[in-house]
Amino acid sequence: MTASGTTPAATPERRTVPLVPALMFIALVVAVVGSLGAPLITSVAGKFDVSLAAAQWTLTAPLLVGAVATPVLGRLGTGPRRRQVILATLAVVVVGSLLTVVPPSFGWLLAGRVAQGAGLGLTALMMGVARDHLPAERSGPTIALLSVASTVGIGVGYPLAGLLTDMAGLRAAYGLGLLITAVALATAWWSVPQPPAGRASAVDVPGATLLGGGLIALLLTISQTTVWTDHPALAGALLAVAAALLGAWVHRERRSRAPLVDLALLRNPAVAGANAVMLLGGIGMYLLLTLVTRYVQTPRSVGYGFGVDVFVAGLVLVPFSALGFAGGKLVPPLRKRLAPATVLAVGGAAVLVALILFALIRSRLWLSFAVMGVLGLGVGVFSAAMPAAILAVTPAEETSSAMSFNQVVRSVGFSIGSALGGLTLAAATPTGAAFPTDTGYTTAAWLGTGAMAVTVVTALALRQTSRRDRRDPAARSSLLG
């Protein structure tokens, strides 16, 4: 789609691998590899003789790197070297995957996970490729499914990683990551075309530094719940640093001739509202995801929970991923009858139902599978509808940049949701106890319910804003300009 609202024909290029399956595979791979550390934390701590807190960094570090890399890769993806950027980033991920398979020490394993985190910024570039090289009737659904894959794909590798760890050890699980990333690199080499001619992009390095520093400070403060409980003054200082750096970034972006993110687009009510909905929705979605996976692994001796192992805990996520993709498939027919913001509200409502179910009934293991299925359905609809809400007012050449910013907002929302759940459960843990009370899970679920209720209301308000924009084309043009 061009700035005037027309969609260019697909670029006629000969490709060995069909483009749509290739893009979907690459997006799924980077999502799986980025989240691969979650089910392996306990095994990492045991193998390398480090604390669980240290092992947790094998999950935290790639997420931080992904959040910082995403807007930079998004800007690079608007330029003439998008194919080279994709290939180079996947090569870095492959090298990182190799380091995780043969690490001589925990430090090398962590370095490999950091390199793998760079791949989390590629999804927005896949969306840009789809918008540039597919006809309109295929690009929209493909972008929607790419958005779904980047979210629900985190559950695909969990059971496999757990099973491989139990059967063949930690290296076998990370070996899965090496195999699929190598295949993804080969797939990208054979399938990803060059972008249309006439594109130009320059990365604002000082702006990228300010944004990266601000995001790291913000996400560290949010994700490390022990900072709030043990060092509240440090947590406050980190938040102040994050606010100062992000404020300086906004100031610079407004005056830059080549901004990292086009803030003029972000001021559009449709884009700003969609990002607000993504932030709020991400809180409730990820909070429930972390609550359920932690709850089912709690030993029965505590008085609740099911004491399942890592493999079964991974299987609990299978309905999340399966129904997530099913939810994404529902969006195209829904979009024929409903506005994108309304479809966002529908997805948010499904997540809301899942949170309420978990808050009220969770005494049987099958209920956890059911809750995760409902959650996946809602997340799938929500994720697939999000690109349409943003790209309707975004020029084709800014697709990667606009969607990369939305991915960053999602990461912040997920981090807040995870931290909110962790802090709530920590507050519900009696002194000297290893596990929180069952009431703590109920409280956390109701907090997530509140976040999702606000999300649904905000999405419905966004629908009203979109209607006003459609009735007033002049106002819409002024917002874009």
Residue pairs with C-beta under 8 A, 6 or more apart in sequence:
1 7
1 8
1 131
1 136
1 391
1 394
1 395
1 396
2 8
2 395
2 396
3 395
3 396
3 397
3 480
7 131
7 135
7 136
7 139
7 396
8 132
8 196
8 396
9 135
10 133
10 134
10 135
11 132
11 133
11 193
11 194
11 196
13 133
13 193
13 194
15 22
15 190
15 191
15 193
16 190
16 191
17 187
17 190
17 191
18 191
19 129
19 130
19 133
19 134
19 191
19 192
19 193
20 130
20 134
20 138
20 142
22 187
22 188
22 190
22 191
22 192
23 126
23 129
23 130
23 142
23 146
23 191
23 192
24 142
24 145
24 146
24 149
25 183
25 184
25 187
26 86
26 90
26 122
26 126
26 184
26 187
26 188
27 122
27 123
27 126
27 146
27 149
27 150
27 153
28 149
28 153
28 156
29 119
29 180
29 181
29 183
29 184
30 93
30 119
30 120
30 122
30 123
30 150
30 184
31 120
31 123
31 149
31 150
31 151
31 153
31 154
31 156
32 153
32 154
32 156
32 157
32 177
32 180
33 93
33 97
33 116
33 119
33 157
33 177
33 180
33 181
34 62
34 63
34 66
34 116
34 117
34 119
34 120
34 154
35 59
35 153
35 154
35 157
35 158
36 116
36 157
36 161
36 173
36 174
36 176
36 177
37 44
37 58
37 59
37 62
37 113
38 59
38 154
38 158
39 158
39 161
39 162
39 165
39 173
39 310
39 313
39 314
40 58
40 161
40 165
40 170
40 173
40 174
41 52
41 55
41 56
41 58
41 59
42 52
42 55
42 310
43 165
43 170
43 173
43 310
44 50
44 55
44 58
44 106
44 109
44 170
45 51
45 52
45 54
45 55
47 170
48 55
48 105
48 106
48 109
50 106
53 226
54 106
57 110
57 113
58 109
58 110
58 113
59 113
60 223
60 224
61 110
61 113
61 114
61 117
62 113
62 114
62 116
62 117
62 120
63 117
63 120
63 219
63 223
63 411
63 415
64 117
64 215
64 216
64 219
64 220
64 223
65 114
65 117
65 118
65 120
66 117
66 118
66 119
66 120
66 121
66 411
67 120
67 215
67 216
67 219
67 408
67 411
67 412
68 211
68 212
68 215
68 216
69 89
69 117
69 118
69 120
69 121
70 120
70 121
70 124
70 404
70 407
70 408
70 411
71 121
71 208
71 211
71 260
71 261
71 401
71 404
71 405
71 408
72 121
72 203
72 208
72 212
72 260
73 85
73 89
73 118
73 121
73 122
73 124
73 125
73 400
73 404
74 121
74 124
74 125
74 261
74 400
74 401
74 402
74 403
74 404
74 405
74 407
75 201
75 203
75 204
75 208
75 260
75 261
75 400
75 401
75 404
76 82
76 85
76 201
76 203
77 85
77 86
77 124
77 125
77 128
77 201
77 400
77 401
77 404
78 128
78 199
78 201
78 397
78 398
78 399
78 400
78 401
79 195
79 199
79 200
79 201
79 202
80 194
80 195
80 197
80 199
80 200
80 201
82 125
82 128
82 129
82 194
82 195
82 199
82 400
83 192
83 193
83 194
83 195
85 125
86 122
86 125
86 129
86 188
86 192
87 185
87 188
87 189
87 192
89 118
89 119
89 121
89 122
90 119
90 122
90 181
90 184
90 185
90 188
91 185
92 115
92 118
92 119
93 115
93 116
93 118
93 119
93 181
93 184
93 185
94 178
94 181
94 182
94 185
95 112
95 115
96 111
96 112
96 113
96 114
96 115
96 116
96 117
96 118
97 112
97 115
97 116
97 174
97 177
97 178
97 181
97 182
98 112
98 178
99 108
99 109
99 111
99 112
99 115
100 109
100 112
100 113
100 116
100 174
100 177
100 178
101 171
101 174
101 175
101 177
101 178
102 171
103 109
103 112
112 174
116 177
116 181
119 181
120 407
121 404
121 407
123 146
123 147
123 149
123 150
123 403
123 407
124 399
124 400
124 401
124 403
124 404
124 406
124 407
125 400
126 146
127 143
127 146
127 147
127 387
127 399
127 400
127 403
128 195
128 399
128 400
128 403
129 192
129 193
129 195
130 138
130 139
130 142
130 143
130 146
131 139
131 143
131 391
131 396
131 399
132 195
132 196
132 396
132 399
133 193
134 142
140 332
140 387
140 388
141 331
141 332
143 387
143 391
144 328
144 331
144 332
144 383
144 384
144 385
144 387
144 388
145 325
145 328
145 329
145 384
146 387
147 328
147 383
147 384
147 386
147 387
147 403
148 324
148 325
148 327
148 328
148 379
148 380
148 383
148 384
149 325
150 383
150 407
151 285
151 324
151 379
151 380
151 383
151 410
152 320
152 321
152 324
152 325
152 328
152 376
152 379
152 380
152 383
153 321
154 317
154 321
155 314
155 317
155 318
155 320
155 321
155 324
155 376
156 321
157 176
157 177
158 313
158 314
158 317
159 311
159 314
159 315
159 317
159 318
160 173
160 176
160 314
161 173
161 176
161 310
161 314
162 173
162 309
162 310
162 311
162 312
162 313
162 314
163 311
163 314
164 172
164 173
164 175
164 176
165 172
165 173
165 310
166 309
166 310
166 311
199 397
201 258
202 258
203 258
203 260
204 252
204 253
204 256
204 258
204 259
204 260
206 252
207 249
207 252
207 253
207 256
207 259
207 260
208 260
210 245
210 246
210 248
210 249
210 252
211 245
211 246
211 249
211 260
211 261
213 241
213 245
214 241
214 242
214 243
214 244
214 245
214 246
214 248
214 249
215 242
215 246
215 408
215 412
217 238
217 239
217 241
217 242
217 245
218 238
218 239
218 242
218 246
218 412
219 411
219 412
219 415
220 227
220 238
221 227
221 228
221 235
221 238
221 239
221 242
222 412
222 415
222 416
222 419
223 415
223 418
223 419
225 419
225 422
225 423
225 426
227 234
227 235
227 238
228 235
228 419
228 423
229 423
229 426
249 260
250 263
253 259
253 260
253 261
253 263
254 263
260 401
261 401
261 402
261 404
261 405
262 398
262 401
262 402
264 480
264 481
265 271
265 393
265 394
265 398
265 402
265 480
266 272
266 275
266 405
267 479
268 393
268 479
268 480
269 462
269 465
269 466
269 469
269 479
270 389
270 390
270 392
270 393
270 462
270 465
270 466
270 469
271 389
271 390
271 393
271 394
271 402
273 341
273 389
273 458
273 461
273 462
273 465
274 341
274 344
274 386
274 389
274 390
274 406
274 462
275 390
275 405
275 406
275 409
276 458
277 341
277 344
277 348
277 386
277 389
277 455
277 458
277 459
277 462
278 386
278 406
278 409
278 410
278 413
279 409
279 410
279 412
279 413
279 416
280 413
280 451
280 452
280 454
280 455
280 458
281 344
281 347
281 348
281 351
281 382
281 413
281 451
281 452
281 455
282 409
282 410
282 411
282 412
282 413
282 414
282 416
282 417
283 413
283 414
283 416
283 417
283 420
283 448
283 451
284 348
284 351
284 352
284 355
284 417
284 448
284 449
284 451
284 452
284 455
285 351
285 375
285 378
285 379
285 382
285 413
285 414
285 417
285 452
286 413
286 414
286 415
286 417
286 418
287 355
287 417
287 418
287 420
287 421
287 444
287 447
287 448
287 451
288 351
288 354
288 355
288 358
288 371
288 375
288 417
288 445
288 448
289 320
289 372
289 375
289 417
290 417
290 418
290 421
290 422
291 358
291 421
291 441
291 444
291 445
291 448
292 316
292 358
292 368
292 371
292 372
292 375
293 313
293 316
293 317
294 421
294 425
295 304
295 305
295 306
295 362
295 368
295 441
296 305
296 306
296 308
296 312
296 313
296 316
296 365
296 368
297 305
297 306
297 307
297 308
297 309
297 310
297 313
298 304
298 305
298 306
298 307
298 435
299 305
299 307
299 435
300 306
300 307
301 307
302 435
303 438
304 438
304 441
305 435
306 365
306 368
308 316
308 365
316 368
316 369
316 372
317 372
319 369
319 370
319 372
319 373
319 376
320 372
320 373
320 375
320 376
320 379
321 376
322 373
322 376
323 373
323 374
323 376
323 377
323 380
324 376
324 377
324 379
324 380
324 383
325 380
326 376
326 377
326 380
327 347
327 350
327 376
327 377
327 378
327 379
327 380
327 381
327 382
327 384
328 380
328 381
328 383
328 384
329 380
330 380
330 381
330 384
331 343
331 381
331 384
331 385
331 388
334 343
334 346
334 381
334 385
335 343
335 385
335 388
338 346
339 463
339 466
339 467
340 385
340 388
340 389
340 392
340 466
341 389
341 459
341 460
341 462
341 463
341 465
341 466
342 459
342 460
342 463
343 381
343 384
343 385
343 388
344 382
344 385
344 386
344 389
344 459
344 462
345 456
345 459
345 460
345 463
346 381
346 385
347 378
347 379
347 380
347 381
347 382
347 383
347 384
347 385
348 378
348 382
348 452
348 455
348 456
348 459
349 378
349 456
350 374
350 375
350 377
350 378
350 381
350 382
351 374
351 375
351 378
351 379
351 382
351 452
351 455
352 378
352 449
352 452
352 453
352 455
352 456
353 374
353 378
354 371
354 372
354 374
354 375
354 378
355 445
355 446
355 448
355 449
355 452
356 445
356 449
357 367
357 370
357 371
357 374
358 371
358 441
358 445
359 442
359 445
359 446
359 449
361 367
362 368
362 371
362 441
386 406
387 403
387 406
389 462
389 466
390 402
390 403
390 406
391 399
391 402
391 403
393 469
393 476
393 479
393 480
394 402
417 448
417 451
420 444
420 447
420 448
421 444
421 448
424 440
424 443
424 444
424 447
425 436
425 440
425 441
425 444
426 436
427 440
428 436
428 437
428 439
428 440
428 441
428 443
429 435
429 436
429 437
429 440
430 437
468 475
469 475
469 476
469 479
470 476
